[in-house]
Every structure is written in C-alpha cells, then in structure tokens.
Amino acid sequence: MKAIRIHRYGDASVIRHDDIPRPVPGLGEVLISVAATSFNPSDIGVRLGLLRSVFPIALPYTLGGEVAGTIVEVGDGVHTVAVGDRVIGRLDGGGAAAEYAVAAADTLVAAPTAVPLAHAAAIPIAGLTAWQAVFEHAGITSGQRVLVSGAGGGVGGFAVQLAKYAGAHVIATAGPRSTEAVRRFGADQIVDYTTTPVAGALDEPVDVVLNLVAVDAGQVTPLVSLVRPGGVVVSITVPVEAPADSRVTATHFVARNDTSHLAALVKLVDIGAVLVDISASRPLTDLASVHRDAESGRTRGKIILVP
C-alpha cells in the first residue's frame, strides 16, 4: 500500500510517499480502509522533532493522527465493531496517512451519518480538544461571555460551536479569511485581529478566554486582563500565568483520547448542532505541500487528505 512517512526529522522535504506492506491487525485491533485523514498544526511539530518529549515516535513514521474509514478486517478479541463498520478515531501512534491503517478497536467510535465519511476525519483531534477545553477545563455554562482567541483554526471552529451549544455569548477573533466560517459557526461578535486590538473591541470583561493560538506566552498573558475576577483562561498552546491578585484561574492542557467525548460530539454532528467545516480536500500525496502552506500561514480551518 501507499503511505506518507518521514524517515528523519526536518523540513517538509523529509515527507516521503512510500510503498510498504499492508499492516495486519493484532489482538484487539482492526484494519481500516482509510477514507481520509486530516492535517493538524501539531503535525509540523512531530515532523520537526519538537514534540519528541510529548509524542515519542519510532522512525520511519507514518503520519496521520486521525482517521475516518471502513473496517475491512478485525483481529482476535474484537467484539465491539465488525467488518463494514464506518468509524472515526484519534490514532496516537499515527498511521492514518496511508491507504490502510491499524487501530485499537477501543479507540474508535461510529462515524457520523450526517456528513461524508471523509469529512469526519476532521473531527477527532480538533473536536476532542475543543470539547475538553469548553466543558472540562472552562466549564462554560449558559449566559457566560466567552472569548475564543483563534476561532478560525480547526479547534476554534469546534470551540465556537460548542460554546454556543452550551448557551454562551461568544466573541471570536478571526482574520479576514475565516470571518464567514466563524459567523456560520454562530459567533455573536467577530474581532478582526489583523486590524483591531481585542481589548478595544470588548465593552465589558468576559467570563472565559479560550486561547487556541500558538504564540509566545507574553502575547497571551494580556488576555488575563480581559477576564473578570473569578473567571477562567484556558490555553491549548502555551501556559498562561495569571497574577495572584487577579482571581483568574489559568489552565494549560493537552487533550486526551476519550471515546465518550468523541461519541458525544458525533451525536451533535448528527443532529445538526455542530457543523464539520472542511476548508480543503487534498490528495494524500499533497501532504508535504499542505505542511508548507501551513508554515507560511496560507491555510485555515481543517484540511482533509484523501488516499
């Protein structure tokens, strides 16, 4: 089969299109015919070797941390899914940037039926991150004012929608390329961060800030001043320090793989409460180009890669 792999760390030129044997599922595993995988900004860190302490990998390594596809073979001990099932999941060991991928059966959930199967590959990583930011770490409830910093990214799209689903008033920062998408997601106010300081656009403090932007901690810290006493800042990129006298709780986290959260998100997709926005669908062989585009700031939202 064809697989997109890296044999060493480096720039996008290290991404190779290899012919390798089709994997065989082991105990508790299934083999998936991949409908699509999805690009995530963290993939760049994996490729560069910057995330070795968090996500250790063995080289050569097949890229692709999330998958949507159809089960074509099951290994011993698998009783929860069957051949023919359409599934999605987060693959913490990678492997989805290929024609076939092996996954532990207990990391998969049924794919949503309301969107094309390939589009569902955009859900696991960004969706889980947004779910845990909104419901676990921020604890967003109805009537709160929430600032989503970086709403135009893959996580941001889900975060805006989940905060709205929770009943919040959502203020979103987004650039011109993402404004229309963020408006579709239900943001009550959109601040164009390329022209308007966020602080100047707020008429009163917010209860929650969700920071989804990969910037220096020094650039995130000013967001604390926008939060009322007793409020929360949640960052998925860099840790944020809240002054001791601010009475603001600051949290930084790395999302975990949780199938109960993923299944709940799929249900929201199927009832139309959450949209799956695909900014582009590209052939899997374009993955190196997608990495280059992302590093140059030429991408937005979620890009799926189709074998």
C-alpha positions as CSV (number, residue, x, y, z in Angstrom):
1,M,0.0,0.0,0.0
2,K,1.0,3.7,-0.2
3,A,1.9,5.5,3.0
4,I,3.2,9.0,3.7
5,R,6.2,8.7,6.1
6,I,9.1,10.5,7.5
7,H,12.5,8.7,7.9
8,R,14.1,11.6,9.7
9,Y,13.2,14.9,11.3
10,G,13.4,18.1,9.2
11,D,11.5,20.4,6.9
12,A,8.7,19.3,4.6
13,S,11.1,17.7,2.1
14,V,11.5,14.8,4.5
15,I,7.9,13.7,3.8
16,R,8.0,10.7,1.5
17,H,5.4,8.7,-0.4
18,D,6.4,5.1,0.3
19,D,5.3,1.6,-0.8
20,I,5.0,-0.6,2.3
21,P,3.3,-3.8,3.3
22,R,-0.3,-3.6,4.3
23,P,-0.5,-3.9,8.1
24,V,-2.2,-6.8,9.8
25,P,-4.4,-6.2,12.8
26,G,-3.2,-7.8,16.1
27,L,-5.1,-8.6,19.3
28,G,-7.8,-6.1,19.9
29,E,-7.0,-4.2,16.7
30,V,-8.8,-3.6,13.4
31,L,-7.7,-2.7,9.9
32,I,-9.3,0.3,8.4
33,S,-9.6,1.2,4.7
34,V,-8.8,5.0,5.0
35,A,-11.4,7.4,3.6
36,A,-9.3,10.3,4.8
37,T,-7.0,11.7,7.4
38,S,-6.6,15.3,8.4
39,F,-3.9,17.8,8.8
40,N,-3.2,19.3,12.3
41,P,-0.7,22.1,13.1
42,S,0.9,19.7,15.6
43,D,1.9,17.5,12.7
44,I,4.6,20.1,11.9
45,G,6.0,19.8,15.4
46,V,6.1,16.0,15.0
47,R,7.9,16.3,11.7
48,L,10.4,18.7,13.1
49,G,11.0,16.5,16.1
50,L,9.9,19.3,18.5
51,L,7.3,17.0,20.2
52,R,9.5,14.1,21.0
53,S,9.1,14.5,24.7
54,V,5.3,14.5,24.4
55,F,4.8,12.2,21.5
56,P,7.8,9.9,21.1
57,I,7.8,8.1,17.8
58,A,9.9,5.5,16.0
59,L,11.3,6.3,12.6
60,P,10.3,5.7,9.9
61,Y,7.0,7.0,11.0
62,T,3.7,7.1,9.1
63,L,2.0,10.5,9.6
64,G,-1.7,10.9,10.3
65,G,-3.2,11.2,13.8
66,E,-6.9,10.9,13.0
67,V,-8.8,8.6,10.7
68,A,-12.2,8.1,9.1
69,G,-12.8,4.9,7.2
70,T,-14.3,1.5,6.9
71,I,-13.2,-1.6,8.9
72,V,-12.1,-4.3,6.5
73,E,-10.5,-6.8,8.9
74,V,-10.7,-7.5,12.6
75,G,-8.1,-9.0,14.9
76,D,-8.6,-11.5,17.7
77,G,-10.5,-10.4,20.7
78,V,-12.5,-7.7,18.9
79,H,-16.2,-7.8,19.6
80,T,-17.4,-4.2,19.7
81,V,-17.0,-3.5,15.9
82,A,-17.2,-5.5,12.7
83,V,-16.1,-5.6,9.1
84,G,-18.1,-2.9,7.2
85,D,-18.5,-0.5,10.1
86,R,-17.7,3.1,9.3
87,V,-15.6,4.6,12.1
88,I,-13.5,7.5,13.2
89,G,-10.8,7.8,15.8
90,R,-7.7,9.5,17.1
91,L,-4.6,7.5,16.4
92,D,-2.0,8.5,19.0
93,G,0.6,6.4,17.2
94,G,-0.1,7.9,13.8
95,G,-0.5,5.8,10.7
96,A,-3.6,7.3,9.1
97,A,-1.8,8.9,6.2
98,A,-2.0,5.7,4.2
99,E,-4.4,3.6,2.2
100,Y,-4.9,1.3,5.2
101,A,-4.4,1.9,9.0
102,V,-4.4,-0.3,12.0
103,A,-6.2,1.0,15.2
104,A,-7.1,-0.4,18.5
105,A,-10.8,-1.2,18.4
106,D,-11.5,0.5,21.7
107,T,-10.2,3.9,20.4
108,L,-12.8,4.1,17.6
109,V,-16.4,5.3,17.5
110,A,-19.1,5.1,14.9
111,A,-18.7,7.8,12.2
112,P,-21.4,10.4,11.9
113,T,-24.0,9.8,9.2
114,A,-24.8,13.5,8.6
115,V,-21.5,14.2,6.8
116,P,-19.5,12.4,4.2
117,L,-17.2,9.8,5.7
118,A,-14.0,11.5,4.5
119,H,-15.1,14.8,6.1
120,A,-15.5,13.1,9.5
121,A,-11.7,12.7,9.6
122,A,-11.6,16.4,10.7
123,I,-13.3,15.6,14.0
124,P,-11.2,13.6,16.4
125,I,-8.2,15.7,17.3
126,A,-9.7,19.2,16.9
127,G,-13.1,18.1,18.2
128,L,-11.7,16.4,21.3
129,T,-9.5,19.4,22.1
130,A,-12.4,21.8,21.8
131,W,-14.8,19.6,23.8
132,Q,-12.3,19.3,26.7
133,A,-11.5,23.0,26.6
134,V,-15.1,24.1,26.7
135,F,-16.7,21.5,29.0
136,E,-13.9,20.2,31.3
137,H,-11.4,23.0,31.7
138,A,-13.5,26.1,31.2
139,G,-16.8,24.6,32.4
140,I,-18.7,27.0,30.1
141,T,-22.4,27.5,31.0
142,S,-25.4,29.3,29.7
143,G,-25.2,33.1,29.8
144,Q,-21.4,33.4,30.1
145,R,-19.4,35.7,27.9
146,V,-16.6,33.7,26.2
147,L,-13.7,35.0,24.1
148,V,-12.3,32.4,21.6
149,S,-8.9,33.6,20.5
150,G,-8.0,31.8,17.3
151,A,-11.6,30.9,16.2
152,G,-10.5,30.5,12.6
153,G,-8.4,27.4,13.2
154,G,-9.6,23.8,13.3
155,V,-10.0,23.7,17.1
156,G,-11.6,27.2,17.0
157,G,-14.4,26.2,14.7
158,F,-15.5,23.4,17.1
159,A,-14.9,25.6,20.2
160,V,-17.2,28.4,19.0
161,Q,-20.0,25.9,18.2
162,L,-19.7,24.0,21.5
163,A,-19.6,27.2,23.5
164,K,-22.8,28.3,21.7
165,Y,-24.3,24.9,22.3
166,A,-23.6,25.5,26.0
167,G,-25.6,28.8,25.8
168,A,-22.7,31.2,25.9
169,H,-22.3,34.6,24.2
170,V,-19.3,34.1,22.0
171,I,-16.8,36.7,20.9
172,A,-14.3,35.3,18.4
173,T,-11.1,36.6,17.0
174,A,-10.5,35.7,13.3
175,G,-8.7,37.0,10.3
176,P,-10.5,38.0,7.0
177,R,-10.1,34.5,5.5
178,S,-12.0,32.9,8.4
179,T,-14.7,35.5,9.1
180,E,-17.5,34.0,7.1
181,A,-16.8,30.5,8.5
182,V,-16.7,31.8,12.1
183,R,-20.0,33.6,11.5
184,R,-21.6,30.4,10.3
185,F,-20.4,28.7,13.5
186,G,-22.6,31.1,15.4
187,A,-20.2,33.7,16.9
188,D,-22.1,36.7,18.3
189,Q,-19.2,39.1,17.7
190,I,-16.1,38.7,15.5
191,V,-13.0,40.7,16.1
192,D,-10.6,41.0,13.1
193,Y,-7.3,40.7,15.0
194,T,-5.4,42.0,12.0
195,T,-6.9,45.5,12.3
196,T,-8.5,45.7,15.8
197,P,-7.0,45.2,19.3
198,V,-9.1,42.7,21.1
199,A,-9.2,44.7,24.3
200,G,-10.6,47.7,22.3
201,A,-13.4,45.6,20.9
202,L,-14.8,44.5,24.3
203,D,-17.3,46.7,26.2
204,E,-17.1,44.6,29.3
205,P,-14.9,41.7,30.8
206,V,-15.5,38.1,29.7
207,D,-16.0,35.1,31.9
208,V,-13.8,32.8,29.9
209,V,-10.9,33.1,27.4
210,L,-10.1,30.1,25.3
211,N,-6.6,30.7,23.8
212,L,-6.1,28.5,20.7
213,V,-3.2,30.5,19.1
214,A,0.4,29.3,19.1
215,V,2.1,32.5,20.2
216,D,4.6,33.4,22.9
217,A,3.3,33.3,26.5
218,G,4.0,37.0,26.7
219,Q,1.4,37.6,24.0
220,V,-1.2,35.5,25.7
221,T,-0.8,37.0,29.2
222,P,-2.6,40.3,28.3
223,L,-5.7,38.2,27.7
224,V,-5.9,37.7,31.5
225,S,-6.8,41.3,31.9
226,L,-9.9,40.8,29.8
227,V,-11.3,38.3,32.3
228,R,-13.5,39.2,35.2
229,P,-12.4,38.2,38.7
230,G,-13.4,34.5,39.2
231,G,-13.1,33.8,35.5
232,V,-11.0,31.3,33.6
233,V,-8.3,31.4,30.9
234,V,-7.8,28.0,29.1
235,S,-4.8,27.7,26.7
236,I,-4.1,24.7,24.5
237,T,-0.8,26.1,23.2
238,V,1.3,27.8,25.8
239,P,0.9,28.1,29.6
240,V,-0.6,31.3,30.8
241,E,0.4,32.9,34.1
242,A,-2.4,34.8,35.9
243,P,-1.4,37.4,38.5
244,A,-2.0,36.2,42.0
245,D,-4.3,39.2,42.7
246,S,-6.4,38.8,39.6
247,R,-8.6,35.9,41.0
248,V,-8.4,34.4,37.5
249,T,-7.8,30.7,37.0
250,A,-5.3,29.9,34.2
251,T,-5.1,26.4,32.8
252,H,-3.0,24.8,30.1
253,F,-3.7,21.3,28.9
254,V,-3.0,18.7,26.2
255,A,-6.2,16.9,25.1
256,R,-6.5,13.2,25.8
257,N,-8.0,10.5,23.7
258,D,-11.5,9.9,25.1
259,T,-14.1,7.9,23.1
260,S,-17.0,9.0,25.3
261,H,-16.3,12.7,24.3
262,L,-15.8,11.8,20.7
263,A,-19.1,9.8,20.6
264,A,-21.0,12.7,22.2
265,L,-19.5,15.1,19.6
266,V,-20.6,12.7,16.8
267,K,-24.2,12.9,18.1
268,L,-24.1,16.7,18.0
269,V,-22.9,16.5,14.4
270,D,-25.7,14.1,13.5
271,I,-28.4,16.3,15.0
272,G,-27.0,19.4,13.2
273,A,-25.9,21.2,16.4
274,V,-22.2,21.1,15.2
275,L,-21.0,21.7,11.6
276,V,-17.9,20.0,10.2
277,D,-16.3,22.7,8.2
278,I,-13.7,21.4,5.6
279,S,-11.6,24.2,4.2
280,A,-10.0,22.0,1.6
281,S,-9.8,18.4,0.5
282,R,-6.5,17.4,-1.0
283,P,-4.9,14.2,-2.3
284,L,-2.8,12.4,0.3
285,T,0.2,12.9,-2.0
286,D,-0.1,16.7,-1.4
287,L,0.7,16.4,2.3
288,A,4.1,18.0,2.0
289,S,2.6,20.9,0.2
290,V,0.0,21.3,3.0
291,H,2.7,21.4,5.6
292,R,4.5,24.2,3.6
293,D,1.3,26.1,3.2
294,A,0.6,25.9,6.9
295,E,4.1,27.0,7.8
296,S,3.6,30.0,5.5
297,G,0.2,30.9,7.1
298,R,-1.8,30.1,3.9
299,T,-4.2,27.6,5.5
300,R,-7.3,27.9,7.6
301,G,-9.7,25.5,9.3
302,K,-9.5,21.8,8.7
303,I,-7.9,20.2,5.6
304,I,-8.6,16.6,4.9
305,L,-6.2,14.3,2.9
306,V,-7.7,11.6,0.8
307,P,-5.7,8.5,-0.3
